[in-house]
């Protein structure tokens, strides 16, 4: 309350001053963003905040934490539709972190096993916060209006299956052997059966005792193979009794790679011949096979076999 006083020292009636102060809200979503930032947008289906991974035994809840100046202000659970909200806030510069701590014991971003961050953005359109996905959105300036759609994208990383192949006879020389079909699965996309030519794989490490080829070209560590065709991936093992080993990852629609899986292909006895060349050519309805050997040992004849799946073979002819 106050009064005005004039030159005659006469005071006015009492006047009242009212200054309303309101608080602000900050809210957003945590999406299961199956395609990550492949479409440039942090979006998808809202996660079930109380248990984002129904397959894993036990609850896997998520929480949103609000920080300012590195100090924890509040922790709220992510709801069943993936939303979260911080009501009653003063104006300020805030950071939101998504993690698994309900008590604020940790303010570092965290997710359950095999879940990864795919992107963060304030808004619903194309964009991201300009840094690698890390479960944190910083420099959120809350001033005169509420801020909504402080959004986070997460997803489950795919899984690549390890492969332990059966024994192969080492063909020697420069003959290539087809690698077993690489498979895996993804929670969002389903089974990677390796036969649809829609999978993408990355060769992580190469064998040290052989050469890996795809479509007749040597593979380099880190090579990405899109539309993977298992009939085009082969290995030329070094001569001898050995096991060829390399690793690979499956890549999902969000361009997230699985943990590396190991492929082991054992080679046992060496063939009693050394091939210099082997060629096949189509001649109308026939296939002509021509090969040259530089050495033979205890060889009686050659057996020509045919397979339509690189697993089951039938004998066609003997060549003396």
KEVEXTOR-616723 format. One record per residue: z, y, x of N, C-alpha, C in turn; residue in three letters. Coordinates in steps of 0.1 Angstrom, whole numbers. Each point is the difference from the previous one (the first is absolute). Layout:
VEXTI    n.w    n.v    n.u   ca.w   ca.v   ca.u    c.w    c.v    c.u  senu
VEXTI      Z      Y      X      Z      Y      X      Z      Y      X   ALA
...
END
This chain:
VEXTI    n.w    n.v    n.u   ca.w   ca.v   ca.u    c.w    c.v    c.u  senu
VEXTI      0    -12      8      0     12     -8      0     12      9   UNK
VEXTI     -6     11     -6      0     13      8     -2     11    -10   UNK
VEXTI      3     13      5     -2     12     -8     -7     10      9   UNK
VEXTI     -7      9     -6     -6     12      7      9     12     -1   UNK
VEXTI      2      8     10      8     12      0     -8     12      3   UNK
VEXTI      1     10     -9     -9     12      2      8     11      8   UNK
VEXTI     -7     12      2      6     10      8     13      6     -5   UNK
VEXTI      2     -2    -13     13      5     -6     11    -11      1   UNK
VEXTI     -4    -10      7      9    -12      2      3     -7    -13   UNK
VEXTI    -10      0     -9      2     -7    -13     -8    -13      1   UNK
VEXTI      7    -10     -3     -6    -14      1     -7     -4    -12   UNK
VEXTI    -10     -9      2     -8     -5    -11      8    -12     -6   UNK
VEXTI     -6     -6    -11      5    -12     -5     -2    -11     10   UNK
VEXTI      8    -10     -1     -1    -12      9    -13     -8     -3   UNK
VEXTI     -7     -2     11    -12     -8     -1      2    -14      7   UNK
VEXTI     -7    -10     -5      1    -13      6    -13     -4      7   UNK
VEXTI      2     -6     12    -11     -5      8      0    -15     -1   UNK
VEXTI    -11     -6     -4     -1    -15      0    -11     -4     10   UNK
VEXTI      4     -9      9    -10     -5     10      0    -15      0   UNK
VEXTI     -9     -6     -8      0    -15     -1     -6     -6     13   UNK
VEXTI      7    -11      4     -5     -8     11     -3    -14     -5   UNK
VEXTI    -11     -5      3     -4    -14     -4     -2     -8     12   UNK
VEXTI      0    -13     -2     -3     -9     10    -14     -6     -2   UNK
VEXTI     -5     -7     10    -13     -6      0      0    -15      1   UNK
VEXTI    -11     -6     -3     -2    -14      1    -11     -4     10   UNK
VEXTI      2    -11      7    -11     -5      9     -1    -15     -4   UNK
VEXTI    -13     -4     -3     -2    -14     -5    -13     -6      6   UNK
VEXTI     -2    -13     -1    -12     -6      4     -1    -14     -3   UNK
VEXTI     -9     -7      6     -2    -14     -3     -2     -9     13   UNK
VEXTI      4    -12     -1     -3    -10     10    -10    -10     -5   UNK
VEXTI    -12      0      5    -11     -8     -5     -2    -13      8   UNK
VEXTI     -4    -11     -6     -6    -11      7    -15      4      1   UNK
VEXTI     -3      5     11    -14      6      3     -8    -10      7   UNK
VEXTI     -6     -9     -8     -7    -12      6    -12      4      9   UNK
VEXTI     -6     11     -3    -11      4      9      3     11     10   UNK
VEXTI     13      3      1      5     10      9     -8     13     -1   UNK
VEXTI     -3      6     11     -8     12      0    -15     -2      2   UNK
VEXTI     -4    -13     -4    -15     -2      1     -7      8    -10   UNK
VEXTI      7      4    -11     -6     10    -10      5     14      2   UNK
VEXTI      8      2     10      5     13      4     11      5     -9   UNK
VEXTI      5     -8     -9     11      4    -10     12     -9      1   UNK
VEXTI     12      6      0     12     -8     -1      2     -3    -15   UNK
VEXTI     -3    -12     -4      1     -3    -14      2    -15     -1   UNK
VEXTI     -1     -6    -12      2    -14     -3      9     -2    -12   UNK
VEXTI      6    -12      1     10     -3    -11     14      2      5   UNK
VEXTI      8      6     -8     14      3      4      8    -13      3   UNK
VEXTI      7      0     11      7    -12      4     13     -2    -10   UNK
VEXTI      4    -12     -1     13     -2     -7     11      2     10   UNK
VEXTI      6     12     -2     10      5     10     12     -9      3   UNK
VEXTI      4     -8    -10     12     -8      2     -3    -13      8   UNK
VEXTI    -13     -3      0     -3    -13      7    -16      1      2   UNK
VEXTI     -4      6     11    -15      2      2     -7    -13      4   UNK
VEXTI      7    -11      4     -6    -12      4      7    -12     -7   UNK
VEXTI     -6     -3    -12      6    -11     -8     -1    -14      6   UNK
VEXTI     -9     -1      9     -2    -13      7     11     -4      9   UNK
VEXTI      5     10      7     11     -2     10     13     -2     -7   UNK
VEXTI      8    -10      4     13     -3     -5      9     12      2   UNK
VEXTI      7      4    -11      9     12      1     -7     13     -3   UNK
VEXTI      8     10     -4     -6     13     -4     -5      7     12   UNK
VEXTI    -11      7     -2     -6      9     11     -1     14     -6   UNK
VEXTI     11      7     -1     -1     14     -7     -4     10     10   UNK
VEXTI     -5     12     -6     -4     11      8      8     12     -5   UNK
VEXTI      2     10     10      7     12     -4     -8     12      6   UNK
VEXTI      2     11     -6     -5     13      5     11      8      5   UNK
VEXTI     -1      6     12     10      8      6     -5     14      2   UNK
VEXTI      9     10     -3     -4     14      2      8      5     12   UNK
VEXTI     -7      7      9      6      6     12     -4     14      1   UNK
VEXTI      9      8      6     -3     14      4      6      2     13   UNK
VEXTI     -8      5     10      5      2     13      5    -12      7   UNK
VEXTI     -5    -12     -4      5    -13      6     12     -5     -7   UNK
VEXTI      6      7     -9     12     -4     -7     -3     -6    -14   UNK
VEXTI      6    -12     -3     -2     -6    -13      6      8    -11   UNK
VEXTI     -8      3    -10      5      7    -12      3     -9    -11   UNK
VEXTI     -9    -10     -3      1     -8    -11     -8    -13      2   UNK
VEXTI      5    -11     -7     -8    -13      0     -1     -4    -15   UNK
VEXTI    -12     -3     -4     -2     -5    -14     -8    -13      1   UNK
VEXTI      2     -9    -10     -8    -12      0    -15      3     -6   UNK
VEXTI     -9     -7      6    -14      0     -6      1     -8    -13   UNK
VEXTI     -6      6    -11      2     -6    -13    -10    -12     -2   UNK
VEXTI      1     -6    -12     -8    -12     -2    -15      3     -1   UNK
VEXTI     -4     12     -2    -14      4     -1     -4      7     13   UNK
VEXTI      8      0     10     -3      5     13      3     15      1   UNK
VEXTI      6      6    -10      3     15      1     14      2      6   UNK
VEXTI      2     12      5     13      4      5      1     15     -3   UNK
VEXTI     13      5      0      2     14     -3     13      5      6   UNK
VEXTI     -1     12      6     12      7      5      2     13     -9   UNK
VEXTI      9      0    -10      2     12     -8     11      9      6   UNK
VEXTI      0     12     -5     11      9      4      0      5     14   UNK
VEXTI    -12      3      5     -1      4     14     -1     15      2   UNK
VEXTI      6      6     11     -3     14      3    -13      1      8   UNK
VEXTI     -5     12      0    -13      2      8      3     -4     15   UNK
VEXTI    -10     -5      6      1     -3     14    -11     -9      5   UNK
VEXTI      1     -3     13    -10     -9      6      5    -14      1   UNK
VEXTI     -7     -9     -6      6    -14     -2     -9    -10      7   UNK
VEXTI      5    -12      3     -7    -12      4      4    -11     -9   UNK
VEXTI     -9     -8     -4      3    -12     -8     -4    -13      9   UNK
VEXTI      9     -9      0     -2    -13      7      2    -12    -10   UNK
VEXTI     -9     -9      2      1    -13     -8      6    -10      9   UNK
VEXTI     11     -6     -5      6    -11      8      8    -10     -9   UNK
VEXTI      7     -9      7      7    -10     -7     15      2     -1   UNK
VEXTI      5     12      4     14      3      1      5      7    -13   UNK
VEXTI      9     -6     -7      6      6    -12     11      9      3   UNK
VEXTI      6     -1     13     12      8      3     -3     11      9   UNK
VEXTI    -12      1      6     -3     11      9      5     -4     14   UNK
VEXTI      3    -13      2      5     -4     14    -12      2     10   UNK
VEXTI    -12      0     -5    -11      2      8    -10     10     -7   UNK
VEXTI     -5     10      8     -9      9     -6    -14     -2      6   UNK
VEXTI     -2    -11      7    -13     -4      5     -8     -7    -11   UNK
VEXTI    -13      2     -1     -8     -7    -10      0    -15      3   UNK
VEXTI      0     -8    -10      0    -15      2     -6     -6    -13   UNK
VEXTI     -6    -12      2     -5     -8    -11      3    -14      2   UNK
VEXTI      0     -8    -11      2    -15      2    -10     -6      9   UNK
VEXTI      3    -12      5     -9     -7      9    -14     -1     -6   UNK
VEXTI    -10      2      9    -14     -1     -3     -6     10    -10   UNK
VEXTI      9     11     -2     -5     11     -8     -3     11     10   UNK
VEXTI    -10      8     -2     -4     11      9     -3     13     -8   UNK
VEXTI      2     11      7     -3     13     -6    -15      2      1   UNK
VEXTI     -7      5    -11    -14      3      0     -3     15      0   UNK
VEXTI      9      8     -4     -3     15     -1     10      7     -8   UNK
VEXTI      1     13      3      9     10     -8     -8     12     -3   UNK
VEXTI      3      6    -11     -7     13     -4      8      6    -11   UNK
VEXTI      0     14      0      6      8    -11    -12      4     -9   UNK
VEXTI     -2     -7    -11    -11      3     -9     -6    -13     -5   UNK
VEXTI    -11      1     -8     -6    -11     -6    -14     -2      4   UNK
VEXTI     -6      9      8    -14      0      4     -2     -7     13   UNK
VEXTI    -12      2      5     -3     -5     14      8      8     10   UNK
VEXTI      6     -8      9      8      6     11     11     -8      5   UNK
VEXTI      6      4     11     12     -7      6      7     11      8   UNK
VEXTI     11     -4      6      9     10      6     -5      2     15   UNK
VEXTI    -11     -6      4     -5      3     13      6     -7     12   UNK
VEXTI      9     -9     -3      6     -8     11     -2    -15     -4   UNK
VEXTI      1     -9      9      0    -14     -3     10     -4    -10   UNK
VEXTI     -3     -9    -10      9     -3    -10     13     -5      5   UNK
VEXTI     11      6     -4     13     -4      6     12      1    -10   UNK
VEXTI     -3      1    -13     11      0    -10      8     13      0   UNK
VEXTI     -5     11      5      7     13      1    -10     11     -4   UNK
VEXTI      5      9     -9     -7     13     -3      9     11      3   UNK
VEXTI     -4      9      9      8     11      5     -6     13     -4   UNK
VEXTI      8     11      2     -4     14     -3     -4      2    -14   UNK
VEXTI      8     -6     -9     -2      2    -15      7     13     -4   UNK
VEXTI     -7     11     -2      6     13     -3      3      2    -14   UNK
VEXTI     13     -1     -4      4      2    -14      4     14     -2   UNK
VEXTI     -6      8     -8      3     14     -1      3      4    -14   UNK
VEXTI    -10      2     -9      2      6    -13     -4    -10    -11   UNK
VEXTI     -7    -10      3     -3    -10    -10      2    -14      4   UNK
VEXTI      2    -10     -9      2    -14      3    -13     -5      8   UNK
VEXTI      2    -10      8    -11     -7      7      0    -14     -5   UNK
VEXTI    -11     -5     -5     -2    -14     -4    -11     -6      9   UNK
VEXTI     -1    -13     -2    -11     -8      8      2      1     15   UNK
VEXTI     12     -2      4      3     -2     14     -2    -15      2   UNK
VEXTI    -12     -4      3     -4    -14     -1     -1     -8     13   UNK
VEXTI      4    -13     -1      0     -9     11     -9    -12     -4   UNK
VEXTI     -8     -5      9     -7    -12     -2      5    -11     10   UNK
VEXTI      2    -12     -6      4    -11      9     -8    -13     -5   UNK
VEXTI      0    -10      8     -6    -12     -5      4    -12      9   UNK
VEXTI     -2    -12     -4      3    -12      8    -12     -3     10   UNK
VEXTI      3     -2     12    -10     -3     10     -5    -14     -3   UNK
VEXTI    -13     -3      3     -6    -13     -2      6    -10     10   UNK
VEXTI     -3    -13     -2      5    -10      9    -12     -8      5   UNK
VEXTI     -1     -3     13    -10     -8      5      6    -14      3   UNK
VEXTI     -8    -10     -3      5    -14      2     -2     -4     15   UNK
VEXTI     10     -6      6     -3     -6     13     -9    -13     -2   UNK
VEXTI     -7     -3     11    -10    -12     -1      3     -9     12   UNK
VEXTI      3    -12     -3      1    -10     11    -11    -11     -3   UNK
VEXTI    -11      1      7    -11     -8     -3      2    -14      6   UNK
VEXTI     -8    -10     -5      0    -13      5     -7     -1     13   UNK
VEXTI      2    -11      8     -7     -1     13    -15      0     -1   UNK
VEXTI     -6      7      9    -15      0      2     -3     -6     13   UNK
VEXTI    -12     -7      1     -5     -4     13     -6     13      6   UNK
VEXTI      3      2     12     -5     12      7    -15     -2      3   UNK
VEXTI     -9      8     -6    -14     -2      1     -5      4     14   UNK
VEXTI      8      7      8     -5      4     13    -11     10      0   UNK
VEXTI     -3      5     12    -11     10      2      3     12     -9   UNK
VEXTI    -10      5     -7      1     12     -8     -1     -2    -15   UNK
VEXTI      3    -12     -4     -1     -4    -14     12      6     -8   UNK
VEXTI     -2      5    -11     10      7     -9      5     -9    -11   UNK
VEXTI     12      1     -3      7     -8    -11      5     10    -11   UNK
VEXTI     -3     -3    -12      5      9    -11     15      0     -1   UNK
VEXTI      5     12     -1     15      2     -1      4     -4    -15   UNK
VEXTI     12     -6     -2      4     -3    -13      1     13     -9   UNK
VEXTI     -3     -2    -13      0     12     -9     13      7      0   UNK
VEXTI      0     13      2     12      9      1      3      4    -14   UNK
VEXTI     12     -2     -4      5      3    -14     13      8      0   UNK
VEXTI      4      4    -12     12      8     -1      2      3    -15   UNK
VEXTI      9     10     -2      2      4    -14      6     14      0   UNK
VEXTI      0      7    -11      5     13     -2      6      2    -14   UNK
VEXTI     12      5      0      7      1    -13     -8      8    -11   UNK
VEXTI     -7     10      5     -8      8     -9    -14     -5     -3   UNK
VEXTI     -6     -6     10    -14     -5     -2     -1    -15     -2   UNK
VEXTI     10     -8      3     -1    -14     -2     -4     -8     12   UNK
VEXTI     -7    -11     -2     -3     -9     11    -12      4      8   UNK
VEXTI      1      0     13    -11      1      9     -4    -14      4   UNK
VEXTI    -11     -5     -7     -4    -14      3    -10     -1     11   UNK
VEXTI     -5     11      5    -10      0     11    -14     -4     -4   UNK
VEXTI     -2     -3    -13    -13     -5     -4     -8     10     -9   UNK
VEXTI      6     11     -3     -6     10     -9     -8     10      7   UNK
VEXTI      1      0     14     -5     11      8      4     14     -4   UNK
VEXTI     12      1     -6      5     13     -3     12      3      9   UNK
VEXTI      5     -9      8     12      2      8     -4      9     12   UNK
VEXTI     10      7      5     -1      7     12     11     -5     10   UNK
VEXTI     -4     -4     12      9     -4     10     -1      8     13   UNK
VEXTI     10      0      7      0      6     14      4    -10     10   UNK
VEXTI     -8     -2     10      4     -9     11     10      8      9   UNK
VEXTI     12     -5      1     10      7      8      0     -3     14   UNK
VEXTI      0    -13      4      0     -4     13    -11    -11      2   UNK
VEXTI     -5     -1     12    -11     -9      3      5    -13      7   UNK
VEXTI     -7    -11      0      3    -11      8     -2      3     15   UNK
VEXTI      8     -7      8     -1      2     14     -8    -11      7   UNK
VEXTI     -3    -10     -8     -8    -12      5    -12     -3     -9   UNK
VEXTI     -6     10     -4    -12     -1     -8     -5     13     -5   UNK
VEXTI    -12      0     -6     -6     13     -5     -1     -1    -15   UNK
VEXTI      5     10     -7     -2      0    -15    -12      8     -3   UNK
VEXTI     -8     -5    -10    -12      7     -5      1      2    -15   UNK
VEXTI     -7     11     -4     -2      2    -14    -15      4     -2   UNK
VEXTI     -7     -8     -8    -14      3     -2     -7      0     13   UNK
VEXTI      4     -9      9     -7     -2     13      4     10     11   UNK
VEXTI      8     10     -4      4     10     10     14     -2      4   UNK
VEXTI      3      2     13     14     -1      5      9     10     -7   UNK
VEXTI     12     -5     -4     10      8     -7      9      7     11   UNK
VEXTI      3     12     -3      9      8      8     14      1     -7   UNK
VEXTI     11      0      7     13      2     -6      0     13     -8   UNK
VEXTI      5     -1    -12      0     12     -9    -12      1     -9   UNK
VEXTI    -10     -9      2    -11      1     -9      3     -3    -14   UNK
VEXTI     -5      9     -9      2     -2    -15    -13     -7     -5   UNK
VEXTI      3    -11     -7    -11     -7     -6      1      1    -15   UNK
VEXTI     -9      8     -6     -1      2    -14     -9    -10     -6   UNK
VEXTI      3     -3    -13     -8    -11     -7      0    -12      8   UNK
VEXTI     11     -4      5      2    -12      9     -7    -12     -6   UNK
VEXTI     -8     -6      8     -7    -13     -4      4    -10     10   UNK
VEXTI      8    -10     -4      5    -10      9    -10     -8      8   UNK
VEXTI    -12     -1     -5    -11     -8      7     -5      8     12   UNK
VEXTI      4     13      1     -5      8     12     10      1     11   UNK
VEXTI     12     -4     -2     10      1     10      1    -13      8   UNK
VEXTI     -2      1     13      0    -13      8      6      3     13   UNK
VEXTI      2    -11      8      6      2     13     -7    -10      9   UNK
VEXTI     -2      5     12     -6     -8     11     12     -3     10   UNK
VEXTI      6    -12     -1     11     -2      9     -4     -3     15   UNK
VEXTI      8      4      9     -2     -4     14      0    -16      0   UNK
VEXTI     -7     -5     10      0    -14      2     14     -6      3   UNK
VEXTI      3    -12     -5     13     -6      3      8     -3    -12   UNK
VEXTI     12     -6      2      9     -2    -11      9     12     -1   UNK
VEXTI      0      7    -11      7     13     -2      1      3    -15   UNK
VEXTI      8     10     -2      2      6    -14     -4     14      0   UNK
VEXTI    -10      4     -8     -4     14     -1     10      6    -10   UNK
VEXTI      5     12      4      9      7     -9     -4     15     -1   UNK
VEXTI      0      5    -12     -2     14     -2      8      4    -13   UNK
VEXTI      1     13     -2      8      5    -12     -9     10     -8   UNK
VEXTI      3      1    -13     -8      8     -9     10      6    -11   UNK
VEXTI     -5     10     -7      7      5    -11     -9      2    -12   UNK
VEXTI      5     -2    -12     -7      3    -12      2     15     -4   UNK
VEXTI    -10      7     -5      1     14     -3     -2      1    -15   UNK
VEXTI      9      8     -7     -1      1    -14     -7     13     -4   UNK
VEXTI     -1      2    -13     -7     12     -6      6     13      5   UNK
VEXTI     13      0      3      6     12      5     -2      2     15   UNK
VEXTI     -8     -9      6     -3      0     14     13     -3      9   UNK
VEXTI      9     -7     -7     12     -4      7     -2    -14      6   UNK
VEXTI      4     -3     12     -2    -13      7     12     -8     -1   UNK
VEXTI     -2    -13     -2     11    -10      0      5     -2     14   UNK
VEXTI     12     -5      2      5     -5     13    -10    -10      5   UNK
VEXTI     -2      0     13    -10     -8      7      3    -15     -3   UNK
VEXTI    -10     -8     -3      2    -15     -1     -8     -6     11   UNK
VEXTI      5    -12      4     -5     -7     12    -10    -11     -5   UNK
VEXTI    -11     -1      7    -10    -11     -2      0     -8     12   UNK
VEXTI      2    -13     -1      0    -10     11    -10    -10     -2   UNK
VEXTI     -9     -2      9    -11    -10     -1      0     -9     12   UNK
VEXTI      6    -12     -1      0     -9     12    -13     -7      3   UNK
VEXTI     -3     -1     12    -12     -8      5      5    -11      9   UNK
VEXTI     -5    -12     -2      5    -11      7    -11     -5     10   UNK
VEXTI     -4    -12     -1    -10     -6     10    -13      8      0   UNK
VEXTI     -5      2     12    -13      6      2    -11     -9     -3   UNK
VEXTI    -10      4     -6    -12     -9     -2     -6     -5     13   UNK
VEXTI     -5    -12      0     -5     -5     13    -14      5      3   UNK
VEXTI     -3     12     -4    -12      7      3      2     14      2   UNK
VEXTI     -9      7      7      1     14      2    -13      6     -6   UNK
VEXTI      2      7    -11    -12      6     -7     -4     13      7   UNK
VEXTI    -13      1      3     -6     12      5     -5      9    -11   UNK
VEXTI     -5     -6    -11     -4      8    -11     -1     -9    -12   UNK
VEXTI      1      6    -12     -1     -7    -13     -6     10    -10   UNK
VEXTI    -11     -4     -6     -7      9     -9     -4     -8    -13   UNK
VEXTI      0      7    -11     -4     -6    -13    -10     10     -6   UNK
VEXTI    -11     -6     -6    -10      9     -6     -5     -7    -13   UNK
VEXTI     -2      8    -10     -5     -5    -13    -15     -2      1   UNK
VEXTI     -4    -11     -4    -15     -3      0     -3     -6    -14   UNK
VEXTI     -4     10     -9     -2     -4    -14     13     -5     -6   UNK
VEXTI     -1    -13     -4     12     -6     -6      9     -8     10   UNK
VEXTI     -4      1     12      7     -7     11      7     10      9   UNK
VEXTI      9     -5      8      7      7     10     -2     -7     13   UNK
VEXTI     -6      7     10     -2     -6     13     11      4     10   UNK
VEXTI      6    -10      6     11      2      9     -5     -3     14   UNK
VEXTI      3      9      9     -5     -2     14     12      3      9   UNK
VEXTI      3     -8     10     11      3      9     -4     -6     14   UNK
VEXTI      7      7     10     -2     -4     14     14     -2      6   UNK
VEXTI      1    -11      7     13     -3      6     -3      0     16   UNK
VEXTI     10      6      7     -1      0     14      7    -12      7   UNK
VEXTI      8     -7     -8      7    -12      5      4     -9    -11   UNK
VEXTI      0    -13      2      5    -10     -9      8    -10      7   UNK
VEXTI     10     -6     -7      9    -10      6      3    -10    -11   UNK
VEXTI     -4    -13      2      4    -10    -10     -5      3    -14   UNK
VEXTI    -12      5     -1     -5      4    -13    -10    -10     -5   UNK
VEXTI      2     -6    -12    -10     -9     -5    -10      6     -9   UNK
VEXTI      5      9     -9    -10      7     -9      7     12     -7   UNK
VEXTI     -7      8     -6      5     11     -8      0     -2    -15   UNK
VEXTI     10      4     -7      1     -1    -14     -2     13     -6   UNK
VEXTI    -10      2     -9     -3     12     -7      8      0    -13   UNK
VEXTI      9      9     -2      8      1    -12     -3     13     -8   UNK
VEXTI      3      0    -13     -2     12     -8     13      2     -8   UNK
VEXTI      3     13     -2     12      4     -8     -4     13     -8   UNK
VEXTI      6      1    -12     -2     12     -8     12      9      0   UNK
VEXTI     11     -5      6     13      7      0      6      1     14   UNK
VEXTI     -6     -5     10      5      0     14     13     -8      1   UNK
VEXTI      2     -9    -10     12     -9      1     -5    -14     -2   UNK
VEXTI     -7     -3    -10     -5    -14     -3    -14     -1      5   UNK
VEXTI     -3    -11      8    -13     -2      6     -5    -14     -5   UNK
VEXTI    -13      0     -1     -7    -13     -3    -11     -2     11   UNK
VEXTI     -1    -13      4    -10     -3     10    -14      0     -5   UNK
VEXTI     -9      6      7    -14      0     -4     -9     -9      8   UNK
VEXTI      2      0     13     -9     -8      9      7     -2     14   UNK
VEXTI     -5    -10      7      4     -2     14    -12      3      9   UNK
VEXTI      2      7     11    -10      3     10      4     -6     13   UNK
VEXTI     -9     -9      5      3     -7     13     -4      9     12   UNK
END
